[in-house]
Amino acid sequence: MSEGLNSKIQSIKSAARGFHSFASYRIRILFFCGKLDLKPRLTHSI
């Protein structure tokens, strides 16, 4: 499992050569490897 994650990070790293800051690179890794739930949450009930 860790080898798969490392492989994914290496592919992101090779695609990220145009980024100007480490923060952009970090965000991309968290987005693709963090399995984020992008569904909006309801903050109040209707």
CHARMM internal coordinates of N, CA and C (Angstrom, degrees):
IC EDIT
DIST 1 N 1 CA 1.4469
DIST 1 CA 1 C 1.5356
ANGL 1 N 1 CA 1 C 110.23
DIST 1 C 2 N 1.3324
ANGL 1 CA 1 C 2 N 116.46
DIHE 1 N 1 CA 1 C 2 N -42.85
DIST 2 N 2 CA 1.4663
ANGL 1 C 2 N 2 CA 118.96
DIHE 1 CA 1 C 2 N 2 CA -179.37
DIST 2 CA 2 C 1.5257
ANGL 2 N 2 CA 2 C 111.34
DIHE 1 C 2 N 2 CA 2 C -67.60
DIST 2 C 3 N 1.3310
ANGL 2 CA 2 C 3 N 117.81
DIHE 2 N 2 CA 2 C 3 N -32.76
DIST 3 N 3 CA 1.4612
ANGL 2 C 3 N 3 CA 120.43
DIHE 2 CA 2 C 3 N 3 CA 177.67
DIST 3 CA 3 C 1.5317
ANGL 3 N 3 CA 3 C 110.68
DIHE 2 C 3 N 3 CA 3 C -65.70
DIST 3 C 4 N 1.3177
ANGL 3 CA 3 C 4 N 116.90
DIHE 3 N 3 CA 3 C 4 N -37.74
DIST 4 N 4 CA 1.4591
ANGL 3 C 4 N 4 CA 120.70
DIHE 3 CA 3 C 4 N 4 CA 177.20
DIST 4 CA 4 C 1.5136
ANGL 4 N 4 CA 4 C 111.75
DIHE 3 C 4 N 4 CA 4 C -65.06
DIST 4 C 5 N 1.3357
ANGL 4 CA 4 C 5 N 116.04
DIHE 4 N 4 CA 4 C 5 N -40.80
DIST 5 N 5 CA 1.4569
ANGL 4 C 5 N 5 CA 120.89
DIHE 4 CA 4 C 5 N 5 CA 178.20
DIST 5 CA 5 C 1.5278
ANGL 5 N 5 CA 5 C 110.36
DIHE 4 C 5 N 5 CA 5 C -66.36
DIST 5 C 6 N 1.3302
ANGL 5 CA 5 C 6 N 117.25
DIHE 5 N 5 CA 5 C 6 N -42.90
DIST 6 N 6 CA 1.4602
ANGL 5 C 6 N 6 CA 120.72
DIHE 5 CA 5 C 6 N 6 CA 177.42
DIST 6 CA 6 C 1.5203
ANGL 6 N 6 CA 6 C 111.37
DIHE 5 C 6 N 6 CA 6 C -62.23
DIST 6 C 7 N 1.3112
ANGL 6 CA 6 C 7 N 116.93
DIHE 6 N 6 CA 6 C 7 N -39.29
DIST 7 N 7 CA 1.4660
ANGL 6 C 7 N 7 CA 121.00
DIHE 6 CA 6 C 7 N 7 CA 178.18
DIST 7 CA 7 C 1.5291
ANGL 7 N 7 CA 7 C 111.09
DIHE 6 C 7 N 7 CA 7 C -63.40
DIST 7 C 8 N 1.3225
ANGL 7 CA 7 C 8 N 115.90
DIHE 7 N 7 CA 7 C 8 N -42.36
DIST 8 N 8 CA 1.4636
ANGL 7 C 8 N 8 CA 120.25
DIHE 7 CA 7 C 8 N 8 CA 179.32
DIST 8 CA 8 C 1.5350
ANGL 8 N 8 CA 8 C 110.40
DIHE 7 C 8 N 8 CA 8 C -64.19
DIST 8 C 9 N 1.3290
ANGL 8 CA 8 C 9 N 116.87
DIHE 8 N 8 CA 8 C 9 N -41.83
DIST 9 N 9 CA 1.4668
ANGL 8 C 9 N 9 CA 120.98
DIHE 8 CA 8 C 9 N 9 CA 178.94
DIST 9 CA 9 C 1.5271
ANGL 9 N 9 CA 9 C 110.27
DIHE 8 C 9 N 9 CA 9 C -64.54
DIST 9 C 10 N 1.3315
ANGL 9 CA 9 C 10 N 117.69
DIHE 9 N 9 CA 9 C 10 N -39.41
DIST 10 N 10 CA 1.4614
ANGL 9 C 10 N 10 CA 120.40
DIHE 9 CA 9 C 10 N 10 CA 178.79
DIST 10 CA 10 C 1.5290
ANGL 10 N 10 CA 10 C 111.31
DIHE 9 C 10 N 10 CA 10 C -64.83
DIST 10 C 11 N 1.3306
ANGL 10 CA 10 C 11 N 117.94
DIHE 10 N 10 CA 10 C 11 N -37.78
DIST 11 N 11 CA 1.4621
ANGL 10 C 11 N 11 CA 119.78
DIHE 10 CA 10 C 11 N 11 CA 177.89
DIST 11 CA 11 C 1.5285
ANGL 11 N 11 CA 11 C 110.90
DIHE 10 C 11 N 11 CA 11 C -68.72
DIST 11 C 12 N 1.3263
ANGL 11 CA 11 C 12 N 117.07
DIHE 11 N 11 CA 11 C 12 N -36.05
DIST 12 N 12 CA 1.4685
ANGL 11 C 12 N 12 CA 120.58
DIHE 11 CA 11 C 12 N 12 CA 175.28
DIST 12 CA 12 C 1.5226
ANGL 12 N 12 CA 12 C 109.43
DIHE 11 C 12 N 12 CA 12 C -65.73
DIST 12 C 13 N 1.3294
ANGL 12 CA 12 C 13 N 116.26
DIHE 12 N 12 CA 12 C 13 N -40.38
DIST 13 N 13 CA 1.4568
ANGL 12 C 13 N 13 CA 120.94
DIHE 12 CA 12 C 13 N 13 CA 179.98
DIST 13 CA 13 C 1.5243
ANGL 13 N 13 CA 13 C 110.95
DIHE 12 C 13 N 13 CA 13 C -61.74
DIST 13 C 14 N 1.3141
ANGL 13 CA 13 C 14 N 117.60
DIHE 13 N 13 CA 13 C 14 N -41.90
DIST 14 N 14 CA 1.4570
ANGL 13 C 14 N 14 CA 120.01
DIHE 13 CA 13 C 14 N 14 CA -179.76
DIST 14 CA 14 C 1.5306
ANGL 14 N 14 CA 14 C 111.60
DIHE 13 C 14 N 14 CA 14 C -69.20
DIST 14 C 15 N 1.3193
ANGL 14 CA 14 C 15 N 117.11
DIHE 14 N 14 CA 14 C 15 N -31.04
DIST 15 N 15 CA 1.4642
ANGL 14 C 15 N 15 CA 120.92
DIHE 14 CA 14 C 15 N 15 CA 178.04
DIST 15 CA 15 C 1.5190
ANGL 15 N 15 CA 15 C 111.66
DIHE 14 C 15 N 15 CA 15 C -81.52
DIST 15 C 16 N 1.3281
ANGL 15 CA 15 C 16 N 117.74
DIHE 15 N 15 CA 15 C 16 N -14.42
DIST 16 N 16 CA 1.4654
ANGL 15 C 16 N 16 CA 121.78
DIHE 15 CA 15 C 16 N 16 CA -172.95
DIST 16 CA 16 C 1.5263
ANGL 16 N 16 CA 16 C 112.92
DIHE 15 C 16 N 16 CA 16 C -95.93
DIST 16 C 17 N 1.2907
ANGL 16 CA 16 C 17 N 118.16
DIHE 16 N 16 CA 16 C 17 N 16.36
DIST 17 N 17 CA 1.4639
ANGL 16 C 17 N 17 CA 120.05
DIHE 16 CA 16 C 17 N 17 CA -176.91
DIST 17 CA 17 C 1.5178
ANGL 17 N 17 CA 17 C 112.89
DIHE 16 C 17 N 17 CA 17 C -63.85
DIST 17 C 18 N 1.3022
ANGL 17 CA 17 C 18 N 118.48
DIHE 17 N 17 CA 17 C 18 N -20.79
DIST 18 N 18 CA 1.4576
ANGL 17 C 18 N 18 CA 121.62
DIHE 17 CA 17 C 18 N 18 CA -179.78
DIST 18 CA 18 C 1.5201
ANGL 18 N 18 CA 18 C 114.41
DIHE 17 C 18 N 18 CA 18 C -87.99
DIST 18 C 19 N 1.3252
ANGL 18 CA 18 C 19 N 118.19
DIHE 18 N 18 CA 18 C 19 N -4.69
DIST 19 N 19 CA 1.4560
ANGL 18 C 19 N 19 CA 120.51
DIHE 18 CA 18 C 19 N 19 CA -179.55
DIST 19 CA 19 C 1.5217
ANGL 19 N 19 CA 19 C 110.18
DIHE 18 C 19 N 19 CA 19 C -71.60
DIST 19 C 20 N 1.3137
ANGL 19 CA 19 C 20 N 115.84
DIHE 19 N 19 CA 19 C 20 N 143.69
DIST 20 N 20 CA 1.4600
ANGL 19 C 20 N 20 CA 121.20
DIHE 19 CA 19 C 20 N 20 CA -177.78
DIST 20 CA 20 C 1.5158
ANGL 20 N 20 CA 20 C 113.17
DIHE 19 C 20 N 20 CA 20 C -94.34
DIST 20 C 21 N 1.3196
ANGL 20 CA 20 C 21 N 117.28
DIHE 20 N 20 CA 20 C 21 N -12.75
DIST 21 N 21 CA 1.4624
ANGL 20 C 21 N 21 CA 118.52
DIHE 20 CA 20 C 21 N 21 CA -177.59
DIST 21 CA 21 C 1.5245
ANGL 21 N 21 CA 21 C 110.12
DIHE 20 C 21 N 21 CA 21 C -140.15
DIST 21 C 22 N 1.3190
ANGL 21 CA 21 C 22 N 114.66
DIHE 21 N 21 CA 21 C 22 N 155.37
DIST 22 N 22 CA 1.4518
ANGL 21 C 22 N 22 CA 120.63
DIHE 21 CA 21 C 22 N 22 CA 176.95
DIST 22 CA 22 C 1.5238
ANGL 22 N 22 CA 22 C 110.57
DIHE 21 C 22 N 22 CA 22 C -66.53
DIST 22 C 23 N 1.3324
ANGL 22 CA 22 C 23 N 117.05
DIHE 22 N 22 CA 22 C 23 N -30.98
DIST 23 N 23 CA 1.4742
ANGL 22 C 23 N 23 CA 120.74
DIHE 22 CA 22 C 23 N 23 CA -179.29
DIST 23 CA 23 C 1.5263
ANGL 23 N 23 CA 23 C 110.86
DIHE 22 C 23 N 23 CA 23 C -60.21
DIST 23 C 24 N 1.3185
ANGL 23 CA 23 C 24 N 117.50
DIHE 23 N 23 CA 23 C 24 N -40.61
DIST 24 N 24 CA 1.4688
ANGL 23 C 24 N 24 CA 120.68
DIHE 23 CA 23 C 24 N 24 CA 178.73
DIST 24 CA 24 C 1.5208
ANGL 24 N 24 CA 24 C 111.03
DIHE 23 C 24 N 24 CA 24 C -64.68
DIST 24 C 25 N 1.3241
ANGL 24 CA 24 C 25 N 116.10
DIHE 24 N 24 CA 24 C 25 N -40.87
DIST 25 N 25 CA 1.4650
ANGL 24 C 25 N 25 CA 121.66
DIHE 24 CA 24 C 25 N 25 CA 178.40
DIST 25 CA 25 C 1.5279
ANGL 25 N 25 CA 25 C 110.22
DIHE 24 C 25 N 25 CA 25 C -63.93
DIST 25 C 26 N 1.3224
ANGL 25 CA 25 C 26 N 116.28
DIHE 25 N 25 CA 25 C 26 N -43.88
DIST 26 N 26 CA 1.4653
ANGL 25 C 26 N 26 CA 122.05
DIHE 25 CA 25 C 26 N 26 CA 179.84
DIST 26 CA 26 C 1.5284
ANGL 26 N 26 CA 26 C 110.92
DIHE 25 C 26 N 26 CA 26 C -62.89
DIST 26 C 27 N 1.3213
ANGL 26 CA 26 C 27 N 117.19
DIHE 26 N 26 CA 26 C 27 N -44.15
DIST 27 N 27 CA 1.4649
ANGL 26 C 27 N 27 CA 121.47
DIHE 26 CA 26 C 27 N 27 CA 179.51
DIST 27 CA 27 C 1.5182
ANGL 27 N 27 CA 27 C 110.45
DIHE 26 C 27 N 27 CA 27 C -61.40
DIST 27 C 28 N 1.3311
ANGL 27 CA 27 C 28 N 116.41
DIHE 27 N 27 CA 27 C 28 N -40.80
DIST 28 N 28 CA 1.4611
ANGL 27 C 28 N 28 CA 120.02
DIHE 27 CA 27 C 28 N 28 CA 179.90
DIST 28 CA 28 C 1.5368
ANGL 28 N 28 CA 28 C 110.75
DIHE 27 C 28 N 28 CA 28 C -64.21
DIST 28 C 29 N 1.3283
ANGL 28 CA 28 C 29 N 117.08
DIHE 28 N 28 CA 28 C 29 N -41.87
DIST 29 N 29 CA 1.4654
ANGL 28 C 29 N 29 CA 120.08
DIHE 28 CA 28 C 29 N 29 CA 177.82
DIST 29 CA 29 C 1.5259
ANGL 29 N 29 CA 29 C 110.38
DIHE 28 C 29 N 29 CA 29 C -63.25
DIST 29 C 30 N 1.3126
ANGL 29 CA 29 C 30 N 117.35
DIHE 29 N 29 CA 29 C 30 N -46.13
DIST 30 N 30 CA 1.4650
ANGL 29 C 30 N 30 CA 120.14
DIHE 29 CA 29 C 30 N 30 CA 179.82
DIST 30 CA 30 C 1.5256
ANGL 30 N 30 CA 30 C 111.41
DIHE 29 C 30 N 30 CA 30 C -63.22
DIST 30 C 31 N 1.3324
ANGL 30 CA 30 C 31 N 116.87
DIHE 30 N 30 CA 30 C 31 N -36.46
DIST 31 N 31 CA 1.4584
ANGL 30 C 31 N 31 CA 120.44
DIHE 30 CA 30 C 31 N 31 CA -179.61
DIST 31 CA 31 C 1.5307
ANGL 31 N 31 CA 31 C 111.23
DIHE 30 C 31 N 31 CA 31 C -66.88
DIST 31 C 32 N 1.3300
ANGL 31 CA 31 C 32 N 116.96
DIHE 31 N 31 CA 31 C 32 N -46.68
DIST 32 N 32 CA 1.4643
ANGL 31 C 32 N 32 CA 119.99
DIHE 31 CA 31 C 32 N 32 CA -175.39
DIST 32 CA 32 C 1.5215
ANGL 32 N 32 CA 32 C 113.62
DIHE 31 C 32 N 32 CA 32 C -83.60
DIST 32 C 33 N 1.3144
ANGL 32 CA 32 C 33 N 118.63
DIHE 32 N 32 CA 32 C 33 N -28.44
DIST 33 N 33 CA 1.4676
ANGL 32 C 33 N 33 CA 120.88
DIHE 32 CA 32 C 33 N 33 CA -176.24
DIST 33 CA 33 C 1.5228
ANGL 33 N 33 CA 33 C 113.29
DIHE 32 C 33 N 33 CA 33 C -105.22
DIST 33 C 34 N 1.3028
ANGL 33 CA 33 C 34 N 117.37
DIHE 33 N 33 CA 33 C 34 N -12.95
DIST 34 N 34 CA 1.4481
ANGL 33 C 34 N 34 CA 120.31
DIHE 33 CA 33 C 34 N 34 CA -175.48
DIST 34 CA 34 C 1.5061
ANGL 34 N 34 CA 34 C 115.02
DIHE 33 C 34 N 34 CA 34 C -86.04
DIST 34 C 35 N 1.3323
ANGL 34 CA 34 C 35 N 117.17
DIHE 34 N 34 CA 34 C 35 N -4.49
DIST 35 N 35 CA 1.4631
ANGL 34 C 35 N 35 CA 122.34
DIHE 34 CA 34 C 35 N 35 CA -179.01
DIST 35 CA 35 C 1.5279
ANGL 35 N 35 CA 35 C 110.41
DIHE 34 C 35 N 35 CA 35 C 49.99
DIST 35 C 36 N 1.3052
ANGL 35 CA 35 C 36 N 114.78
DIHE 35 N 35 CA 35 C 36 N 54.97
DIST 36 N 36 CA 1.4571
ANGL 35 C 36 N 36 CA 120.65
DIHE 35 CA 35 C 36 N 36 CA -178.29
DIST 36 CA 36 C 1.5159
ANGL 36 N 36 CA 36 C 111.19
DIHE 35 C 36 N 36 CA 36 C -69.95
DIST 36 C 37 N 1.2945
ANGL 36 CA 36 C 37 N 115.98
DIHE 36 N 36 CA 36 C 37 N 143.80
DIST 37 N 37 CA 1.4563
ANGL 36 C 37 N 37 CA 122.23
DIHE 36 CA 36 C 37 N 37 CA 174.20
DIST 37 CA 37 C 1.5272
ANGL 37 N 37 CA 37 C 106.59
DIHE 36 C 37 N 37 CA 37 C -93.31
DIST 37 C 38 N 1.3215
ANGL 37 CA 37 C 38 N 117.20
DIHE 37 N 37 CA 37 C 38 N 108.69
DIST 38 N 38 CA 1.4578
ANGL 37 C 38 N 38 CA 121.73
DIHE 37 CA 37 C 38 N 38 CA -173.80
DIST 38 CA 38 C 1.5259
ANGL 38 N 38 CA 38 C 113.39
DIHE 37 C 38 N 38 CA 38 C -93.41
DIST 38 C 39 N 1.3192
ANGL 38 CA 38 C 39 N 116.65
DIHE 38 N 38 CA 38 C 39 N 7.47
DIST 39 N 39 CA 1.4607
ANGL 38 C 39 N 39 CA 119.31
DIHE 38 CA 38 C 39 N 39 CA 177.65
DIST 39 CA 39 C 1.5161
ANGL 39 N 39 CA 39 C 109.10
DIHE 38 C 39 N 39 CA 39 C -72.82
DIST 39 C 40 N 1.3197
ANGL 39 CA 39 C 40 N 116.84
DIHE 39 N 39 CA 39 C 40 N 134.58
DIST 40 N 40 CA 1.4697
ANGL 39 C 40 N 40 CA 118.28
DIHE 39 CA 39 C 40 N 40 CA 179.71
DIST 40 CA 40 C 1.5252
ANGL 40 N 40 CA 40 C 111.63
DIHE 39 C 40 N 40 CA 40 C -67.62
DIST 40 C 41 N 1.3097
ANGL 40 CA 40 C 41 N 115.86
DIHE 40 N 40 CA 40 C 41 N 142.95
DIST 41 N 41 CA 1.4682
ANGL 40 C 41 N 41 CA 120.43
DIHE 40 CA 40 C 41 N 41 CA 177.81
DIST 41 CA 41 C 1.5175
ANGL 41 N 41 CA 41 C 109.13
DIHE 40 C 41 N 41 CA 41 C -95.17
DIST 41 C 42 N 1.2992
ANGL 41 CA 41 C 42 N 115.26
DIHE 41 N 41 CA 41 C 42 N 144.38
DIST 42 N 42 CA 1.4526
ANGL 41 C 42 N 42 CA 119.59
DIHE 41 CA 41 C 42 N 42 CA 174.57
DIST 42 CA 42 C 1.5323
ANGL 42 N 42 CA 42 C 107.68
DIHE 41 C 42 N 42 CA 42 C -81.63
DIST 42 C 43 N 1.3160
ANGL 42 CA 42 C 43 N 116.25
DIHE 42 N 42 CA 42 C 43 N 125.73
DIST 43 N 43 CA 1.4532
ANGL 42 C 43 N 43 CA 119.52
DIHE 42 CA 42 C 43 N 43 CA -178.32
DIST 43 CA 43 C 1.5248
ANGL 43 N 43 CA 43 C 111.90
DIHE 42 C 43 N 43 CA 43 C -93.29
DIST 43 C 44 N 1.3135
ANGL 43 CA 43 C 44 N 116.06
DIHE 43 N 43 CA 43 C 44 N -12.22
DIST 44 N 44 CA 1.4635
ANGL 43 C 44 N 44 CA 119.51
DIHE 43 CA 43 C 44 N 44 CA 178.42
DIST 44 CA 44 C 1.5242
ANGL 44 N 44 CA 44 C 108.75
DIHE 43 C 44 N 44 CA 44 C -148.60
DIST 44 C 45 N 1.2990
ANGL 44 CA 44 C 45 N 116.24
DIHE 44 N 44 CA 44 C 45 N 157.39
DIST 45 N 45 CA 1.4666
ANGL 44 C 45 N 45 CA 119.71
DIHE 44 CA 44 C 45 N 45 CA 179.04
DIST 45 CA 45 C 1.5205
ANGL 45 N 45 CA 45 C 109.50
DIHE 44 C 45 N 45 CA 45 C -92.75
DIST 45 C 46 N 1.2929
ANGL 45 CA 45 C 46 N 114.25
DIHE 45 N 45 CA 45 C 46 N 150.56
DIST 46 N 46 CA 1.4717
ANGL 45 C 46 N 46 CA 119.66
DIHE 45 CA 45 C 46 N 46 CA -178.18
DIST 46 CA 46 C 1.4985
ANGL 46 N 46 CA 46 C 110.09
DIHE 45 C 46 N 46 CA 46 C -95.72
END
COOR INIT
IC SEED 1 N 1 CA 1 C
IC BUILD
